[in-house]
Amino acid sequence: MTIKDEILIAANQLANQGQKPTVALIKTKLSQSIPLPQIIGVLKSWQHQPDFTALEKDAKTVVKQGHDKTPSEQEVQQQIEQAILPLKAEINELKALIQQLLDKNS
């Protein structure tokens, strides 16, 4: 099991118990001492996967009890659209300001 896997498994176990995975809680669940920046880095990209709570010893594959949690293309597209909405609004605002400046100078 990689260190990243161990951190992700600990985070998922905590989330399954209704607790927010924090660096301190993760650190108490790890089998070895891991530098805080490494834990923080993994937690920043962590997304809750309720079924990823252990690795099989023989095959070292994820134990899954439910269906695949990979987001669909449509879900990804919706997330992208939501992420760029504020950027579109800012661009429109900047365009309006530029137009005002051009109108003033005419």
Phi and psi in radians as a Rosetta constraint file:
Dihedral C 1 N 2 CA 2 C 2 CIRCULARHARMONIC -1.378 0.35
Dihedral N 2 CA 2 C 2 N 3 CIRCULARHARMONIC 2.873 0.35
Dihedral C 2 N 3 CA 3 C 3 CIRCULARHARMONIC -1.099 0.35
Dihedral N 3 CA 3 C 3 N 4 CIRCULARHARMONIC -0.713 0.35
Dihedral C 3 N 4 CA 4 C 4 CIRCULARHARMONIC -1.057 0.35
Dihedral N 4 CA 4 C 4 N 5 CIRCULARHARMONIC -0.774 0.35
Dihedral C 4 N 5 CA 5 C 5 CIRCULARHARMONIC -1.044 0.35
Dihedral N 5 CA 5 C 5 N 6 CIRCULARHARMONIC -0.742 0.35
Dihedral C 5 N 6 CA 6 C 6 CIRCULARHARMONIC -1.099 0.35
Dihedral N 6 CA 6 C 6 N 7 CIRCULARHARMONIC -0.710 0.35
Dihedral C 6 N 7 CA 7 C 7 CIRCULARHARMONIC -1.154 0.35
Dihedral N 7 CA 7 C 7 N 8 CIRCULARHARMONIC -0.780 0.35
Dihedral C 7 N 8 CA 8 C 8 CIRCULARHARMONIC -1.106 0.35
Dihedral N 8 CA 8 C 8 N 9 CIRCULARHARMONIC -0.718 0.35
Dihedral C 8 N 9 CA 9 C 9 CIRCULARHARMONIC -1.110 0.35
Dihedral N 9 CA 9 C 9 N 10 CIRCULARHARMONIC -0.776 0.35
Dihedral C 9 N 10 CA 10 C 10 CIRCULARHARMONIC -1.078 0.35
Dihedral N 10 CA 10 C 10 N 11 CIRCULARHARMONIC -0.744 0.35
Dihedral C 10 N 11 CA 11 C 11 CIRCULARHARMONIC -1.099 0.35
Dihedral N 11 CA 11 C 11 N 12 CIRCULARHARMONIC -0.753 0.35
Dihedral C 11 N 12 CA 12 C 12 CIRCULARHARMONIC -1.146 0.35
Dihedral N 12 CA 12 C 12 N 13 CIRCULARHARMONIC -0.704 0.35
Dihedral C 12 N 13 CA 13 C 13 CIRCULARHARMONIC -1.086 0.35
Dihedral N 13 CA 13 C 13 N 14 CIRCULARHARMONIC -0.757 0.35
Dihedral C 13 N 14 CA 14 C 14 CIRCULARHARMONIC -1.114 0.35
Dihedral N 14 CA 14 C 14 N 15 CIRCULARHARMONIC -0.779 0.35
Dihedral C 14 N 15 CA 15 C 15 CIRCULARHARMONIC -1.112 0.35
Dihedral N 15 CA 15 C 15 N 16 CIRCULARHARMONIC -0.655 0.35
Dihedral C 15 N 16 CA 16 C 16 CIRCULARHARMONIC -1.127 0.35
Dihedral N 16 CA 16 C 16 N 17 CIRCULARHARMONIC -0.453 0.35
Dihedral C 16 N 17 CA 17 C 17 CIRCULARHARMONIC -1.538 0.35
Dihedral N 17 CA 17 C 17 N 18 CIRCULARHARMONIC 0.033 0.35
Dihedral C 17 N 18 CA 18 C 18 CIRCULARHARMONIC 1.511 0.35
Dihedral N 18 CA 18 C 18 N 19 CIRCULARHARMONIC 0.189 0.35
Dihedral C 18 N 19 CA 19 C 19 CIRCULARHARMONIC -1.782 0.35
Dihedral N 19 CA 19 C 19 N 20 CIRCULARHARMONIC 2.585 0.35
Dihedral C 19 N 20 CA 20 C 20 CIRCULARHARMONIC -1.425 0.35
Dihedral N 20 CA 20 C 20 N 21 CIRCULARHARMONIC 2.161 0.35
Dihedral C 20 N 21 CA 21 C 21 CIRCULARHARMONIC -1.174 0.35
Dihedral N 21 CA 21 C 21 N 22 CIRCULARHARMONIC 1.962 0.35
Dihedral C 21 N 22 CA 22 C 22 CIRCULARHARMONIC -1.932 0.35
Dihedral N 22 CA 22 C 22 N 23 CIRCULARHARMONIC 2.875 0.35
Dihedral C 22 N 23 CA 23 C 23 CIRCULARHARMONIC -1.018 0.35
Dihedral N 23 CA 23 C 23 N 24 CIRCULARHARMONIC -0.752 0.35
Dihedral C 23 N 24 CA 24 C 24 CIRCULARHARMONIC -1.114 0.35
Dihedral N 24 CA 24 C 24 N 25 CIRCULARHARMONIC -0.776 0.35
Dihedral C 24 N 25 CA 25 C 25 CIRCULARHARMONIC -1.163 0.35
Dihedral N 25 CA 25 C 25 N 26 CIRCULARHARMONIC -0.696 0.35
Dihedral C 25 N 26 CA 26 C 26 CIRCULARHARMONIC -1.092 0.35
Dihedral N 26 CA 26 C 26 N 27 CIRCULARHARMONIC -0.785 0.35
Dihedral C 26 N 27 CA 27 C 27 CIRCULARHARMONIC -1.012 0.35
Dihedral N 27 CA 27 C 27 N 28 CIRCULARHARMONIC -0.623 0.35
Dihedral C 27 N 28 CA 28 C 28 CIRCULARHARMONIC -1.263 0.35
Dihedral N 28 CA 28 C 28 N 29 CIRCULARHARMONIC -0.380 0.35
Dihedral C 28 N 29 CA 29 C 29 CIRCULARHARMONIC -1.624 0.35
Dihedral N 29 CA 29 C 29 N 30 CIRCULARHARMONIC -0.182 0.35
Dihedral C 29 N 30 CA 30 C 30 CIRCULARHARMONIC -1.384 0.35
Dihedral N 30 CA 30 C 30 N 31 CIRCULARHARMONIC 2.591 0.35
Dihedral C 30 N 31 CA 31 C 31 CIRCULARHARMONIC -1.435 0.35
Dihedral N 31 CA 31 C 31 N 32 CIRCULARHARMONIC -0.256 0.35
Dihedral C 31 N 32 CA 32 C 32 CIRCULARHARMONIC -2.466 0.35
Dihedral N 32 CA 32 C 32 N 33 CIRCULARHARMONIC 2.836 0.35
Dihedral C 32 N 33 CA 33 C 33 CIRCULARHARMONIC -1.326 0.35
Dihedral N 33 CA 33 C 33 N 34 CIRCULARHARMONIC 2.202 0.35
Dihedral C 33 N 34 CA 34 C 34 CIRCULARHARMONIC -2.174 0.35
Dihedral N 34 CA 34 C 34 N 35 CIRCULARHARMONIC 2.387 0.35
Dihedral C 34 N 35 CA 35 C 35 CIRCULARHARMONIC -1.032 0.35
Dihedral N 35 CA 35 C 35 N 36 CIRCULARHARMONIC 2.450 0.35
Dihedral C 35 N 36 CA 36 C 36 CIRCULARHARMONIC -0.968 0.35
Dihedral N 36 CA 36 C 36 N 37 CIRCULARHARMONIC -0.731 0.35
Dihedral C 36 N 37 CA 37 C 37 CIRCULARHARMONIC -1.033 0.35
Dihedral N 37 CA 37 C 37 N 38 CIRCULARHARMONIC -0.567 0.35
Dihedral C 37 N 38 CA 38 C 38 CIRCULARHARMONIC -1.222 0.35
Dihedral N 38 CA 38 C 38 N 39 CIRCULARHARMONIC -0.729 0.35
Dihedral C 38 N 39 CA 39 C 39 CIRCULARHARMONIC -1.101 0.35
Dihedral N 39 CA 39 C 39 N 40 CIRCULARHARMONIC -0.795 0.35
Dihedral C 39 N 40 CA 40 C 40 CIRCULARHARMONIC -1.064 0.35
Dihedral N 40 CA 40 C 40 N 41 CIRCULARHARMONIC -0.760 0.35
Dihedral C 40 N 41 CA 41 C 41 CIRCULARHARMONIC -1.046 0.35
Dihedral N 41 CA 41 C 41 N 42 CIRCULARHARMONIC -0.742 0.35
Dihedral C 41 N 42 CA 42 C 42 CIRCULARHARMONIC -1.225 0.35
Dihedral N 42 CA 42 C 42 N 43 CIRCULARHARMONIC -0.718 0.35
Dihedral C 42 N 43 CA 43 C 43 CIRCULARHARMONIC -1.140 0.35
Dihedral N 43 CA 43 C 43 N 44 CIRCULARHARMONIC -0.536 0.35
Dihedral C 43 N 44 CA 44 C 44 CIRCULARHARMONIC -1.094 0.35
Dihedral N 44 CA 44 C 44 N 45 CIRCULARHARMONIC -0.600 0.35
Dihedral C 44 N 45 CA 45 C 45 CIRCULARHARMONIC -1.736 0.35
Dihedral N 45 CA 45 C 45 N 46 CIRCULARHARMONIC 0.000 0.35
Dihedral C 45 N 46 CA 46 C 46 CIRCULARHARMONIC -1.186 0.35
Dihedral N 46 CA 46 C 46 N 47 CIRCULARHARMONIC 2.390 0.35
Dihedral C 46 N 47 CA 47 C 47 CIRCULARHARMONIC -2.250 0.35
Dihedral N 47 CA 47 C 47 N 48 CIRCULARHARMONIC 2.390 0.35
Dihedral C 47 N 48 CA 48 C 48 CIRCULARHARMONIC -1.049 0.35
Dihedral N 48 CA 48 C 48 N 49 CIRCULARHARMONIC 2.150 0.35
Dihedral C 48 N 49 CA 49 C 49 CIRCULARHARMONIC -2.178 0.35
Dihedral N 49 CA 49 C 49 N 50 CIRCULARHARMONIC 1.626 0.35
Dihedral C 49 N 50 CA 50 C 50 CIRCULARHARMONIC -0.955 0.35
Dihedral N 50 CA 50 C 50 N 51 CIRCULARHARMONIC -0.495 0.35
Dihedral C 50 N 51 CA 51 C 51 CIRCULARHARMONIC -1.545 0.35
Dihedral N 51 CA 51 C 51 N 52 CIRCULARHARMONIC -0.215 0.35
Dihedral C 51 N 52 CA 52 C 52 CIRCULARHARMONIC -1.577 0.35
Dihedral N 52 CA 52 C 52 N 53 CIRCULARHARMONIC 1.396 0.35
Dihedral C 52 N 53 CA 53 C 53 CIRCULARHARMONIC -2.165 0.35
Dihedral N 53 CA 53 C 53 N 54 CIRCULARHARMONIC -0.011 0.35
Dihedral C 53 N 54 CA 54 C 54 CIRCULARHARMONIC -2.900 0.35
Dihedral N 54 CA 54 C 54 N 55 CIRCULARHARMONIC 2.806 0.35
Dihedral C 54 N 55 CA 55 C 55 CIRCULARHARMONIC -1.986 0.35
Dihedral N 55 CA 55 C 55 N 56 CIRCULARHARMONIC 2.511 0.35
Dihedral C 55 N 56 CA 56 C 56 CIRCULARHARMONIC -1.229 0.35
Dihedral N 56 CA 56 C 56 N 57 CIRCULARHARMONIC 2.467 0.35
Dihedral C 56 N 57 CA 57 C 57 CIRCULARHARMONIC -1.246 0.35
Dihedral N 57 CA 57 C 57 N 58 CIRCULARHARMONIC -0.695 0.35
Dihedral C 57 N 58 CA 58 C 58 CIRCULARHARMONIC -1.329 0.35
Dihedral N 58 CA 58 C 58 N 59 CIRCULARHARMONIC -1.035 0.35
Dihedral C 58 N 59 CA 59 C 59 CIRCULARHARMONIC -1.512 0.35
Dihedral N 59 CA 59 C 59 N 60 CIRCULARHARMONIC -0.262 0.35
Dihedral C 59 N 60 CA 60 C 60 CIRCULARHARMONIC 0.952 0.35
Dihedral N 60 CA 60 C 60 N 61 CIRCULARHARMONIC 0.750 0.35
Dihedral C 60 N 61 CA 61 C 61 CIRCULARHARMONIC -1.946 0.35
Dihedral N 61 CA 61 C 61 N 62 CIRCULARHARMONIC 2.801 0.35
Dihedral C 61 N 62 CA 62 C 62 CIRCULARHARMONIC -1.191 0.35
Dihedral N 62 CA 62 C 62 N 63 CIRCULARHARMONIC 2.360 0.35
Dihedral C 62 N 63 CA 63 C 63 CIRCULARHARMONIC -1.455 0.35
Dihedral N 63 CA 63 C 63 N 64 CIRCULARHARMONIC 2.117 0.35
Dihedral C 63 N 64 CA 64 C 64 CIRCULARHARMONIC -2.056 0.35
Dihedral N 64 CA 64 C 64 N 65 CIRCULARHARMONIC 2.307 0.35
Dihedral C 64 N 65 CA 65 C 65 CIRCULARHARMONIC -1.872 0.35
Dihedral N 65 CA 65 C 65 N 66 CIRCULARHARMONIC -0.233 0.35
Dihedral C 65 N 66 CA 66 C 66 CIRCULARHARMONIC -2.226 0.35
Dihedral N 66 CA 66 C 66 N 67 CIRCULARHARMONIC -2.716 0.35
Dihedral C 66 N 67 CA 67 C 67 CIRCULARHARMONIC -1.533 0.35
Dihedral N 67 CA 67 C 67 N 68 CIRCULARHARMONIC 2.969 0.35
Dihedral C 67 N 68 CA 68 C 68 CIRCULARHARMONIC -1.157 0.35
Dihedral N 68 CA 68 C 68 N 69 CIRCULARHARMONIC 2.350 0.35
Dihedral C 68 N 69 CA 69 C 69 CIRCULARHARMONIC -1.735 0.35
Dihedral N 69 CA 69 C 69 N 70 CIRCULARHARMONIC 0.227 0.35
Dihedral C 69 N 70 CA 70 C 70 CIRCULARHARMONIC -1.158 0.35
Dihedral N 70 CA 70 C 70 N 71 CIRCULARHARMONIC 2.255 0.35
Dihedral C 70 N 71 CA 71 C 71 CIRCULARHARMONIC -1.166 0.35
Dihedral N 71 CA 71 C 71 N 72 CIRCULARHARMONIC 2.556 0.35
Dihedral C 71 N 72 CA 72 C 72 CIRCULARHARMONIC -1.310 0.35
Dihedral N 72 CA 72 C 72 N 73 CIRCULARHARMONIC 2.907 0.35
Dihedral C 72 N 73 CA 73 C 73 CIRCULARHARMONIC -1.045 0.35
Dihedral N 73 CA 73 C 73 N 74 CIRCULARHARMONIC -0.651 0.35
Dihedral C 73 N 74 CA 74 C 74 CIRCULARHARMONIC -1.150 0.35
Dihedral N 74 CA 74 C 74 N 75 CIRCULARHARMONIC -0.721 0.35
Dihedral C 74 N 75 CA 75 C 75 CIRCULARHARMONIC -1.124 0.35
Dihedral N 75 CA 75 C 75 N 76 CIRCULARHARMONIC -0.726 0.35
Dihedral C 75 N 76 CA 76 C 76 CIRCULARHARMONIC -1.111 0.35
Dihedral N 76 CA 76 C 76 N 77 CIRCULARHARMONIC -0.752 0.35
Dihedral C 76 N 77 CA 77 C 77 CIRCULARHARMONIC -1.073 0.35
Dihedral N 77 CA 77 C 77 N 78 CIRCULARHARMONIC -0.725 0.35
Dihedral C 77 N 78 CA 78 C 78 CIRCULARHARMONIC -1.119 0.35
Dihedral N 78 CA 78 C 78 N 79 CIRCULARHARMONIC -0.703 0.35
Dihedral C 78 N 79 CA 79 C 79 CIRCULARHARMONIC -1.125 0.35
Dihedral N 79 CA 79 C 79 N 80 CIRCULARHARMONIC -0.702 0.35
Dihedral C 79 N 80 CA 80 C 80 CIRCULARHARMONIC -1.123 0.35
Dihedral N 80 CA 80 C 80 N 81 CIRCULARHARMONIC -0.792 0.35
Dihedral C 80 N 81 CA 81 C 81 CIRCULARHARMONIC -1.029 0.35
Dihedral N 81 CA 81 C 81 N 82 CIRCULARHARMONIC -0.761 0.35
Dihedral C 81 N 82 CA 82 C 82 CIRCULARHARMONIC -1.123 0.35
Dihedral N 82 CA 82 C 82 N 83 CIRCULARHARMONIC -0.632 0.35
Dihedral C 82 N 83 CA 83 C 83 CIRCULARHARMONIC -1.213 0.35
Dihedral N 83 CA 83 C 83 N 84 CIRCULARHARMONIC -0.565 0.35
Dihedral C 83 N 84 CA 84 C 84 CIRCULARHARMONIC -1.630 0.35
Dihedral N 84 CA 84 C 84 N 85 CIRCULARHARMONIC -0.131 0.35
Dihedral C 84 N 85 CA 85 C 85 CIRCULARHARMONIC -0.975 0.35
Dihedral N 85 CA 85 C 85 N 86 CIRCULARHARMONIC -0.837 0.35
Dihedral C 85 N 86 CA 86 C 86 CIRCULARHARMONIC -1.092 0.35
Dihedral N 86 CA 86 C 86 N 87 CIRCULARHARMONIC -0.576 0.35
Dihedral C 86 N 87 CA 87 C 87 CIRCULARHARMONIC -1.175 0.35
Dihedral N 87 CA 87 C 87 N 88 CIRCULARHARMONIC -0.726 0.35
Dihedral C 87 N 88 CA 88 C 88 CIRCULARHARMONIC -1.087 0.35
Dihedral N 88 CA 88 C 88 N 89 CIRCULARHARMONIC -0.721 0.35
Dihedral C 88 N 89 CA 89 C 89 CIRCULARHARMONIC -1.126 0.35
Dihedral N 89 CA 89 C 89 N 90 CIRCULARHARMONIC -0.717 0.35
Dihedral C 89 N 90 CA 90 C 90 CIRCULARHARMONIC -1.155 0.35
Dihedral N 90 CA 90 C 90 N 91 CIRCULARHARMONIC -0.691 0.35
Dihedral C 90 N 91 CA 91 C 91 CIRCULARHARMONIC -1.084 0.35
Dihedral N 91 CA 91 C 91 N 92 CIRCULARHARMONIC -0.770 0.35
Dihedral C 91 N 92 CA 92 C 92 CIRCULARHARMONIC -1.092 0.35
Dihedral N 92 CA 92 C 92 N 93 CIRCULARHARMONIC -0.691 0.35
Dihedral C 92 N 93 CA 93 C 93 CIRCULARHARMONIC -1.121 0.35
Dihedral N 93 CA 93 C 93 N 94 CIRCULARHARMONIC -0.757 0.35
Dihedral C 93 N 94 CA 94 C 94 CIRCULARHARMONIC -1.129 0.35
Dihedral N 94 CA 94 C 94 N 95 CIRCULARHARMONIC -0.684 0.35
Dihedral C 94 N 95 CA 95 C 95 CIRCULARHARMONIC -1.064 0.35
Dihedral N 95 CA 95 C 95 N 96 CIRCULARHARMONIC -0.738 0.35
Dihedral C 95 N 96 CA 96 C 96 CIRCULARHARMONIC -1.125 0.35
Dihedral N 96 CA 96 C 96 N 97 CIRCULARHARMONIC -0.727 0.35
Dihedral C 96 N 97 CA 97 C 97 CIRCULARHARMONIC -1.126 0.35
Dihedral N 97 CA 97 C 97 N 98 CIRCULARHARMONIC -0.726 0.35
Dihedral C 97 N 98 CA 98 C 98 CIRCULARHARMONIC -1.088 0.35
Dihedral N 98 CA 98 C 98 N 99 CIRCULARHARMONIC -0.752 0.35
Dihedral C 98 N 99 CA 99 C 99 CIRCULARHARMONIC -1.093 0.35
Dihedral N 99 CA 99 C 99 N 100 CIRCULARHARMONIC -0.695 0.35
Dihedral C 99 N 100 CA 100 C 100 CIRCULARHARMONIC -1.087 0.35
Dihedral N 100 CA 100 C 100 N 101 CIRCULARHARMONIC -0.727 0.35
Dihedral C 100 N 101 CA 101 C 101 CIRCULARHARMONIC -1.140 0.35
Dihedral N 101 CA 101 C 101 N 102 CIRCULARHARMONIC -0.713 0.35
Dihedral C 101 N 102 CA 102 C 102 CIRCULARHARMONIC -1.132 0.35
Dihedral N 102 CA 102 C 102 N 103 CIRCULARHARMONIC -0.705 0.35
Dihedral C 102 N 103 CA 103 C 103 CIRCULARHARMONIC -1.146 0.35
Dihedral N 103 CA 103 C 103 N 104 CIRCULARHARMONIC -0.641 0.35
Dihedral C 103 N 104 CA 104 C 104 CIRCULARHARMONIC -1.157 0.35
Dihedral N 104 CA 104 C 104 N 105 CIRCULARHARMONIC -0.678 0.35
Dihedral C 104 N 105 CA 105 C 105 CIRCULARHARMONIC -1.416 0.35
Dihedral N 105 CA 105 C 105 N 106 CIRCULARHARMONIC -0.116 0.35
